[in-house]
Amino acid sequence: MNLERPYIETKRIVIDRKYNPKYGDDRECICGHPYYRHFDSYEDNYPIGCKYCSCDEFVEKVKGDKIFLVRVHDSAVWEEDLEKPGCYRPYYDPPIENRQNAYDHWTFENLTQSHNFIAISEAEVPECLAKHEENIKFFIWQSRNDGHGGSKGGSYPEYLEHVERVKRFNEKQKNVEN
């Protein structure tokens, strides 16, 4: 007797975001552009993200808030340089003494439009730093020496499998020692 249902069913939650005319058109996003610039007035104010940069959603800038940027492909976090306002440099936690200076061309607009950075809030920084650290570990594992002058390479799923094997090995070693 087959107890299977004829259809595989999935439930979905749909969240529709719409322009709120009562919110305030001149409120500033962390990208530096006003609220209304994040909607397409020709398409019933559909939320398209900022028209002038690669900011995908409106996040209100609170006075005194620091703006952080994250590079999408490796989760590297950058912060605005207090000595050079409007320019960004890599963020380190804890700060390192001799870190890279912010150059004049590392502006919000240049980094978000040309170098695949997106704006994030300070609350999102720890998660991005953790992802960045994991990416670095993967890149190091992927570029390990193959003994013939090249690198072994490997995919991310293979890396995760390797990490699990190392964990199991370390647990066995602990059990043997006890």
Beta strands, then each sheet from edge to edge (+ up, - down):
strand 1: 39-40
strand 2: 46-47
strand 3: 68-71
strand 4: 77-80
strand 5: 88-90
strand 6: 117-120
sheet 1: 1+ 2-
sheet 2: 5+ 4- 3+ 6-
end
